Amino acid sequence: MSPEINILVFVSSNCPHCPPAERLVREVSQDYADKGVIFKKIRTKTPEGKELSRRYNIMGTPTTLFMDEEGNELKRIVGVPSESNLRKKIETFLGMRQSFVDRIFGSKTK
């Protein structure tokens, strides 16, 4: 079974870049939902959003966090991600794509 990856997108209501970032991350995440990717939008002005923003040191929006099933941060993208970069990160975390070093030297997890 693939690892679970939670993708949190931190947005604020006065941010002009947040709607396109949220839309892109939501749409791409849906393509991987059957592989364990869970998407969640976090509004930074809500009580939950304020708590999570403090916990993960969110300094600006939009910010996309990739989290493992234990809640550990794997990667952070500040701003609107490109679709190709977003897919590459998701596929890497799901084990669908080898890193550059693993492609050159071979994976130690084989």
DRENTORKOL-3810 file (N, C-alpha, C; in nm, 4 decimals):
REM DRENTORKOL-3810
@n.u->0.0838; n.v->-0.1187; n.w->0.0000; ca.u->0.0000; ca.v->0.0000; ca.w->0.0000; c.u->0.0882; c.v->0.1250; c.w->0.0000
@n.u->0.0446; n.v->0.2255; n.w->-0.0735; ca.u->0.1189; ca.v->0.3514; ca.w->-0.0824; c.u->0.1075; c.v->0.4291; c.w->0.0479
@n.u->0.2063; n.v->0.5102; n.w->0.0770; ca.u->0.1961; ca.v->0.5960; ca.w->0.1955; c.u->0.0880; c.v->0.7014; c.w->0.1754
@n.u->0.0287; n.v->0.7452; n.w->0.2845; ca.u->-0.0692; ca.v->0.8524; ca.w->0.2780; c.u->0.0045; c.v->0.9860; c.w->0.2752
@n.u->-0.0369; n.v->1.0722; n.w->0.1856; ca.u->0.0209; ca.v->1.2059; ca.w->0.1747; c.u->-0.0928; c.v->1.3065; c.w->0.1924
@n.u->-0.0786; n.v->1.3938; n.w->0.2891; ca.u->-0.1754; ca.v->1.5010; ca.w->0.3097; c.u->-0.1183; c.v->1.6279; c.w->0.2490
@n.u->-0.1996; n.v->1.6945; n.w->0.1696; ca.u->-0.1577; ca.v->1.8207; ca.w->0.1098; c.u->-0.2472; c.v->1.9299; c.w->0.1664
@n.u->-0.1855; n.v->2.0202; n.w->0.2403; ca.u->-0.2566; ca.v->2.1317; ca.w->0.3010; c.u->-0.2239; c.v->2.2582; c.w->0.2234
@n.u->-0.3267; n.v->2.3299; n.w->0.1814; ca.u->-0.3069; ca.v->2.4565; ca.w->0.1111; c.u->-0.3598; c.v->2.5670; c.w->0.2015
@n.u->-0.2694; n.v->2.6521; n.w->0.2460; ca.u->-0.3040; ca.v->2.7636; ca.w->0.3326; c.u->-0.3393; c.v->2.8835; c.w->0.2447
@n.u->-0.4607; n.v->2.9374; n.w->0.2648; ca.u->-0.5090; ca.v->3.0487; ca.w->0.1835; c.u->-0.5685; c.v->3.1568; c.w->0.2733
@n.u->-0.5741; n.v->3.2778; n.w->0.2200; ca.u->-0.6419; ca.v->3.3870; ca.w->0.2900; c.u->-0.7354; c.v->3.4569; c.w->0.1913
@n.u->-0.8380; n.v->3.5187; n.w->0.2460; ca.u->-0.9425; ca.v->3.5770; ca.w->0.1621; c.u->-0.8946; c.v->3.6978; c.w->0.0813
@n.u->-0.7923; n.v->3.7677; n.w->0.1272; ca.u->-0.7461; ca.v->3.8867; ca.w->0.0551; c.u->-0.6281; c.v->3.8578; c.w->-0.0374
@n.u->-0.5999; n.v->3.7325; n.w->-0.0633; ca.u->-0.4861; ca.v->3.6931; ca.w->-0.1461; c.u->-0.5313; c.v->3.6657; c.w->-0.2900
@n.u->-0.4824; n.v->3.7431; n.w->-0.3881; ca.u->-0.5251; ca.v->3.7207; ca.w->-0.5266; c.u->-0.4672; c.v->3.5931; c.w->-0.5884
@n.u->-0.3607; n.v->3.5391; n.w->-0.5312; ca.u->-0.2980; ca.v->3.4198; ca.w->-0.5870; c.u->-0.3540; c.v->3.2914; c.w->-0.5271
@n.u->-0.4292; n.v->3.3040; n.w->-0.4176; ca.u->-0.4783; ca.v->3.1842; ca.w->-0.3482; c.u->-0.5819; c.v->3.1041; c.w->-0.4277
@n.u->-0.6836; n.v->3.1663; n.w->-0.4898; ca.u->-0.7811; ca.v->3.0845; ca.w->-0.5643; c.u->-0.7196; c.v->2.9991; c.w->-0.6745
@n.u->-0.6290; n.v->3.0534; n.w->-0.7596; ca.u->-0.5713; ca.v->2.9648; ca.w->-0.8615; c.u->-0.4822; c.v->2.8556; c.w->-0.8005
@n.u->-0.4106; n.v->2.8878; n.w->-0.6926; ca.u->-0.3259; ca.v->2.7869; ca.w->-0.6286; c.u->-0.4117; c.v->2.6752; c.w->-0.5700
@n.u->-0.5173; n.v->2.7147; n.w->-0.4982; ca.u->-0.6053; ca.v->2.6148; ca.w->-0.4380; c.u->-0.6701; c.v->2.5271; c.w->-0.5448
@n.u->-0.7196; n.v->2.5880; n.w->-0.6502; ca.u->-0.7858; ca.v->2.5137; ca.w->-0.7585; c.u->-0.6896; c.v->2.4123; c.w->-0.8209
@n.u->-0.5679; n.v->2.4561; n.w->-0.8520; ca.u->-0.4694; ca.v->2.3671; ca.w->-0.9133; c.u->-0.4342; c.v->2.2500; c.w->-0.8213
@n.u->-0.4051; n.v->2.2798; n.w->-0.6951; ca.u->-0.3659; ca.v->2.1739; ca.w->-0.6017; c.u->-0.4822; c.v->2.0769; c.w->-0.5802
@n.u->-0.6046; n.v->2.1286; n.w->-0.5692; ca.u->-0.7213; ca.v->2.0414; ca.w->-0.5509; c.u->-0.7389; c.v->1.9492; c.w->-0.6704
@n.u->-0.7321; n.v->2.0047; n.w->-0.7915; ca.u->-0.7520; ca.v->1.9243; ca.w->-0.9122; c.u->-0.6439; c.v->1.8182; c.w->-0.9283
@n.u->-0.5184; n.v->1.8554; n.w->-0.9067; ca.u->-0.4085; ca.v->1.7589; ca.w->-0.9206; c.u->-0.4183; c.v->1.6521; c.w->-0.8107
@n.u->-0.4514; n.v->1.6929; n.w->-0.6892; ca.u->-0.4634; ca.v->1.5977; ca.w->-0.5776; c.u->-0.5684; c.v->1.4920; c.w->-0.6066
@n.u->-0.6784; n.v->1.5319; n.w->-0.6704; ca.u->-0.7847; ca.v->1.4372; ca.w->-0.7028; c.u->-0.7352; c.v->1.3257; c.w->-0.7941
@n.u->-0.6384; n.v->1.3560; n.w->-0.8798; ca.u->-0.5832; ca.v->1.2542; ca.w->-0.9697; c.u->-0.5095; c.v->1.1447; c.w->-0.8928
@n.u->-0.4682; n.v->1.1737; n.w->-0.7698; ca.u->-0.3917; ca.v->1.0788; ca.w->-0.6890; c.u->-0.4675; c.v->1.0327; c.w->-0.5644
@n.u->-0.5958; n.v->1.0654; n.w->-0.5549; ca.u->-0.6743; ca.v->1.0316; ca.w->-0.4361; c.u->-0.6783; c.v->0.8805; c.w->-0.4123
@n.u->-0.6839; n.v->0.8031; n.w->-0.5186; ca.u->-0.6882; ca.v->0.6571; ca.w->-0.5027; c.u->-0.5532; c.v->0.5986; c.w->-0.4602
@n.u->-0.4499; n.v->0.6817; n.w->-0.4572; ca.u->-0.3162; ca.v->0.6370; ca.w->-0.4152; c.u->-0.2801; c.v->0.6883; c.w->-0.2749
@n.u->-0.3763; n.v->0.7523; n.w->-0.2069; ca.u->-0.3530; ca.v->0.7947; ca.w->-0.0701; c.u->-0.3259; c.v->0.9425; c.w->-0.0515
@n.u->-0.3558; n.v->1.0244; n.w->-0.1522; ca.u->-0.3356; ca.v->1.1687; ca.w->-0.1394; c.u->-0.4652; c.v->1.2324; c.w->-0.0901
@n.u->-0.4532; n.v->1.3096; n.w->0.0168; ca.u->-0.5676; ca.v->1.3780; ca.w->0.0763; c.u->-0.5424; c.v->1.5277; c.w->0.0700
@n.u->-0.6384; n.v->1.6003; n.w->0.0150; ca.u->-0.6289; ca.v->1.7454; ca.w->-0.0009; c.u->-0.7110; c.v->1.8145; c.w->0.1076
@n.u->-0.6557; n.v->1.9214; n.w->0.1633; ca.u->-0.7318; ca.v->2.0014; ca.w->0.2593; c.u->-0.6938; c.v->2.1479; c.w->0.2443
@n.u->-0.7972; n.v->2.2316; n.w->0.2299; ca.u->-0.7781; ca.v->2.3764; ca.w->0.2233; c.u->-0.7860; c.v->2.4308; c.w->0.3652
@n.u->-0.6886; n.v->2.5138; n.w->0.4022; ca.u->-0.6845; ca.v->2.5745; ca.w->0.5347; c.u->-0.6994; c.v->2.7257; c.w->0.5183
@n.u->-0.8044; n.v->2.7803; n.w->0.5730; ca.u->-0.8248; ca.v->2.9256; ca.w->0.5721; c.u->-0.7524; c.v->2.9822; c.w->0.6942
@n.u->-0.6557; n.v->3.0689; n.w->0.6706; ca.u->-0.5684; ca.v->3.1161; ca.w->0.7785; c.u->-0.6402; c.v->3.2029; c.w->0.8817
@n.u->-0.7581; n.v->3.2549; n.w->0.8521; ca.u->-0.8299; ca.v->3.3424; ca.w->0.9456; c.u->-0.9205; c.v->3.2655; c.w->1.0421
@n.u->-0.9441; n.v->3.1364; n.w->1.0177; ca.u->-1.0296; ca.v->3.0569; ca.w->1.1065; c.u->-0.9494; c.v->3.0132; c.w->1.2289
@n.u->-1.0162; n.v->2.9730; n.w->1.3374; ca.u->-0.9419; ca.v->2.9229; ca.w->1.4543; c.u->-0.8488; c.v->2.8061; c.w->1.4200
@n.u->-0.8984; n.v->2.7099; n.w->1.3414; ca.u->-0.8126; ca.v->2.5976; ca.w->1.3004; c.u->-0.6968; c.v->2.6474; c.w->1.2155
@n.u->-0.7247; n.v->2.7379; n.w->1.1235; ca.u->-0.6216; ca.v->2.7922; ca.w->1.0362; c.u->-0.5147; c.v->2.8686; c.w->1.1122
@n.u->-0.5563; n.v->2.9450; n.w->1.2122; ca.u->-0.4596; ca.v->3.0179; ca.w->1.2946; c.u->-0.3686; c.v->2.9216; c.w->1.3699
@n.u->-0.4277; n.v->2.8173; n.w->1.4267; ca.u->-0.3494; ca.v->2.7173; ca.w->1.5012; c.u->-0.2504; c.v->2.6457; c.w->1.4090
@n.u->-0.2989; n.v->2.5992; n.w->1.2934; ca.u->-0.2104; ca.v->2.5289; ca.w->1.2006; c.u->-0.1045; c.v->2.6216; c.w->1.1428
@n.u->-0.1402; n.v->2.7468; n.w->1.1186; ca.u->-0.0420; ca.v->2.8437; ca.w->1.0677; c.u->0.0701; c.v->2.8649; c.w->1.1684
@n.u->0.0348; n.v->2.8718; n.w->1.2959; ca.u->0.1381; ca.v->2.8840; ca.w->1.4004; c.u->0.2228; c.v->2.7577; c.w->1.4068
@n.u->0.1561; n.v->2.6424; n.w->1.4070; ca.u->0.2273; ca.v->2.5151; ca.w->1.4204; c.u->0.3280; c.v->2.4945; c.w->1.3075
@n.u->0.2894; n.v->2.5293; n.w->1.1860; ca.u->0.3760; ca.v->2.5042; ca.w->1.0706; c.u->0.4493; c.v->2.6292; c.w->1.0217
@n.u->0.4435; n.v->2.7368; n.w->1.0991; ca.u->0.5178; ca.v->2.8592; ca.w->1.0690; c.u->0.4871; c.v->2.9126; c.w->0.9291
@n.u->0.3582; n.v->2.9270; n.w->0.9004; ca.u->0.3149; ca.v->2.9800; ca.w->0.7714; c.u->0.3296; c.v->3.1316; c.w->0.7753
@n.u->0.4110; n.v->3.1844; n.w->0.6855; ca.u->0.4399; ca.v->3.3278; ca.w->0.6848; c.u->0.3687; c.v->3.4021; c.w->0.5716
@n.u->0.3195; n.v->3.3310; n.w->0.4725; ca.u->0.2523; ca.v->3.3949; ca.w->0.3602; c.u->0.1603; c.v->3.2967; c.w->0.2905
@n.u->0.0702; n.v->3.3506; n.w->0.2100; ca.u->-0.0216; ca.v->3.2653; ca.w->0.1357; c.u->-0.0117; c.v->3.2989; c.w->-0.0128
@n.u->-0.0348; n.v->3.2004; n.w->-0.0983; ca.u->-0.0654; ca.v->3.0615; ca.w->-0.0660; c.u->0.0609; c.v->2.9835; c.w->-0.0294
@n.u->0.0467; n.v->2.8913; n.w->0.0625; ca.u->0.1534; ca.v->2.7984; ca.w->0.0983; c.u->0.0960; c.v->2.6577; c.w->0.0926
@n.u->0.1650; n.v->2.5697; n.w->0.0243; ca.u->0.1237; ca.v->2.4305; ca.w->0.0127; c.u->0.2216; c.v->2.3440; c.w->0.0908
@n.u->0.1683; n.v->2.2648; n.w->0.1833; ca.u->0.2510; ca.v->2.1726; ca.w->0.2619; c.u->0.2191; c.v->2.0298; c.w->0.2228
@n.u->0.3233; n.v->1.9507; n.w->0.2069; ca.u->0.3104; ca.v->1.8072; ca.w->0.1858; c.u->0.3448; c.v->1.7414; c.w->0.3189
@n.u->0.2524; n.v->1.6635; n.w->0.3720; ca.u->0.2691; ca.v->1.6027; ca.w->0.5042; c.u->0.2583; c.v->1.4504; c.w->0.4930
@n.u->0.3381; n.v->1.3793; n.w->0.5751; ca.u->0.3225; ca.v->1.2345; ca.w->0.5795; c.u->0.2075; c.v->1.1993; c.w->0.6732
@n.u->0.1802; n.v->1.0693; n.w->0.6881; ca.u->0.0653; ca.v->1.0270; ca.w->0.7688; c.u->0.0797; c.v->1.0604; c.w->0.9174
@n.u->0.2014; n.v->1.0855; n.w->0.9653; ca.u->0.2221; ca.v->1.1241; ca.w->1.1047; c.u->0.2161; c.v->1.2756; c.w->1.1253
@n.u->0.1982; n.v->1.3512; n.w->1.0175; ca.u->0.1904; ca.v->1.4964; ca.w->1.0302; c.u->0.3238; c.v->1.5672; c.w->1.0184
@n.u->0.4255; n.v->1.4965; n.w->0.9718; ca.u->0.5570; ca.v->1.5576; ca.w->0.9516; c.u->0.5625; c.v->1.6245; c.w->0.8149
@n.u->0.6183; n.v->1.7444; n.w->0.8113; ca.u->0.6296; ca.v->1.8168; ca.w->0.6854; c.u->0.7352; c.v->1.7520; c.w->0.5966
@n.u->0.6958; n.v->1.7232; n.w->0.4729; ca.u->0.7874; ca.v->1.6656; ca.w->0.3749; c.u->0.8436; c.v->1.7723; c.w->0.2820
@n.u->0.7585; n.v->1.8682; n.w->0.2458; ca.u->0.7980; ca.v->1.9715; ca.w->0.1499; c.u->0.7022; c.v->2.0884; c.w->0.1625
@n.u->0.7487; n.v->2.2050; n.w->0.1266; ca.u->0.6691; ca.v->2.3280; ca.w->0.1322; c.u->0.6898; c.v->2.4026; c.w->0.0011
@n.u->0.5801; n.v->2.4516; n.w->-0.0547; ca.u->0.5860; ca.v->2.5369; ca.w->-0.1728; c.u->0.5119; c.v->2.6653; c.w->-0.1383
@n.u->0.5813; n.v->2.7777; n.w->-0.1471; ca.u->0.5203; ca.v->2.9078; ca.w->-0.1222; c.u->0.4905; c.v->2.9706; c.w->-0.2578
@n.u->0.3686; n.v->3.0177; n.w->-0.2756; ca.u->0.3261; ca.v->3.0740; ca.w->-0.4028; c.u->0.2456; c.v->2.9716; c.w->-0.4814
@n.u->0.2160; n.v->3.0056; n.w->-0.6036; ca.u->0.1383; ca.v->2.9161; ca.w->-0.6902; c.u->0.2342; c.v->2.8166; c.w->-0.7540
@n.u->0.2159; n.v->2.6871; n.w->-0.7256; ca.u->0.3072; ca.v->2.5884; ca.w->-0.7849; c.u->0.2740; c.v->2.5641; c.w->-0.9319
@n.u->0.3722; n.v->2.5159; n.w->-1.0050; ca.u->0.3431; ca.v->2.4733; ca.w->-1.1421; c.u->0.2827; c.v->2.3326; c.w->-1.1345
@n.u->0.2005; n.v->2.3005; n.w->-1.2300; ca.u->0.1376; ca.v->2.1677; ca.w->-1.2298; c.u->0.2420; c.v->2.0572; c.w->-1.2384
@n.u->0.3432; n.v->2.0745; n.w->-1.3227; ca.u->0.4445; ca.v->1.9695; ca.w->-1.3384; c.u->0.5244; c.v->1.9503; c.w->-1.2095
@n.u->0.5603; n.v->2.0582; n.w->-1.1415; ca.u->0.6337; ca.v->2.0473; ca.w->-1.0155; c.u->0.5470; c.v->1.9806; c.w->-0.9087
@n.u->0.4207; n.v->2.0162; n.w->-0.9038; ca.u->0.3284; ca.v->1.9581; ca.w->-0.8082; c.u->0.3152; c.v->1.8073; c.w->-0.8305
@n.u->0.2954; n.v->1.7660; n.w->-0.9553; ca.u->0.2844; ca.v->1.6228; ca.w->-0.9862; c.u->0.4143; c.v->1.5493; c.w->-0.9532
@n.u->0.5280; n.v->1.6102; n.w->-0.9848; ca.u->0.6567; ca.v->1.5476; ca.w->-0.9569; c.u->0.6739; c.v->1.5240; c.w->-0.8069
@n.u->0.6391; n.v->1.6238; n.w->-0.7253; ca.u->0.6520; ca.v->1.6091; ca.w->-0.5791; c.u->0.5602; c.v->1.4980; c.w->-0.5278
@n.u->0.4349; n.v->1.4986; n.w->-0.5717; ca.u->0.3402; ca.v->1.3966; ca.w->-0.5264; c.u->0.3895; c.v->1.2584; c.w->-0.5642
@n.u->0.4311; n.v->1.2411; n.w->-0.6891; ca.u->0.4766; ca.v->1.1099; ca.w->-0.7356; c.u->0.6025; c.v->1.0650; c.w->-0.6632
@n.u->0.6903; n.v->1.1578; n.w->-0.6299; ca.u->0.8105; ca.v->1.1235; ca.w->-0.5542; c.u->0.7723; c.v->1.0749; c.w->-0.4153
@n.u->0.6845; n.v->1.1480; n.w->-0.3468; ca.u->0.6444; ca.v->1.1092; ca.w->-0.2110; c.u->0.5660; c.v->0.9791; c.w->-0.2093
@n.u->0.4958; n.v->0.9477; n.w->-0.3172; ca.u->0.4210; ca.v->0.8220; ca.w->-0.3248; c.u->0.5096; c.v->0.7050; c.w->-0.3684
@n.u->0.6349; n.v->0.7336; n.w->-0.4021; ca.u->0.7246; ca.v->0.6278; ca.w->-0.4465; c.u->0.7043; c.v->0.5878; c.w->-0.5910
@n.u->0.6389; n.v->0.6729; n.w->-0.6684; ca.u->0.6134; ca.v->0.6451; ca.w->-0.8097; c.u->0.7261; c.v->0.6963; c.w->-0.8984
@n.u->0.8175; n.v->0.7748; n.w->-0.8408; ca.u->0.9236; ca.v->0.8392; ca.w->-0.9178; c.u->1.0518; c.v->0.8315; c.w->-0.8362
@n.u->1.1613; n.v->0.7941; n.w->-0.9007; ca.u->1.2904; ca.v->0.7884; ca.w->-0.8329; c.u->1.3562; c.v->0.9260; c.w->-0.8321
@n.u->1.4318; n.v->0.9512; n.w->-0.7289; ca.u->1.5073; ca.v->1.0756; ca.w->-0.7239; c.u->1.6218; c.v->1.0687; c.w->-0.8250
@n.u->1.6797; n.v->1.1827; n.w->-0.8553; ca.u->1.7928; ca.v->1.1893; ca.w->-0.9475; c.u->1.9077; c.v->1.1005; c.w->-0.8983
@n.u->1.9392; n.v->1.1090; n.w->-0.7693; ca.u->2.0492; ca.v->1.0298; ca.w->-0.7121; c.u->2.0189; c.v->0.8811; c.w->-0.7242
@n.u->1.8944; n.v->0.8397; n.w->-0.6959; ca.u->1.8587; ca.v->0.6982; ca.w->-0.7072; c.u->1.8661; c.v->0.6498; c.w->-0.8525
@n.u->1.8308; n.v->0.7369; n.w->-0.9469; ca.u->1.8406; ca.v->0.6966; ca.w->-1.0885; c.u->1.9858; c.v->0.6760; c.w->-1.1283
@n.u->2.0769; n.v->0.7567; n.w->-1.0760; ca.u->2.2181; ca.v->0.7472; ca.w->-1.1114; c.u->2.2863; c.v->0.6311; c.w->-1.0385
@n.u->2.2663; n.v->0.6244; n.w->-0.9057; ca.u->2.3399; ca.v->0.5290; ca.w->-0.8232; c.u->2.2588; c.v->0.4072; c.w->-0.7803
@n.u->2.1307; n.v->0.4078; n.w->-0.8088; ca.u->2.0453; ca.v->0.2968; ca.w->-0.7663; c.u->1.9882; c.v->0.3239; c.w->-0.6289
@n.u->1.8700; n.v->0.2733; n.w->-0.6084; ca.u->1.8016; ca.v->0.2943; ca.w->-0.4811; c.u->1.8541; c.v->0.1986; c.w->-0.3760
@n.u->1.8724; n.v->0.2479; n.w->-0.2536; ca.u->1.9177; ca.v->0.1635; ca.w->-0.1434; c.u->1.8020; c.v->0.0865; c.w->-0.0801
@n.u->1.6785; n.v->0.1155; n.w->-0.1217; ca.u->1.5621; ca.v->0.0483; ca.w->-0.0637; c.u->1.5170; c.v->-0.0710; c.w->-0.1462
@n.u->1.5938; n.v->-0.1091; n.w->-0.2458; ca.u->1.5554; ca.v->-0.2241; ca.w->-0.3297; c.u->1.5717; c.v->-0.3539; c.w->-0.2544
END
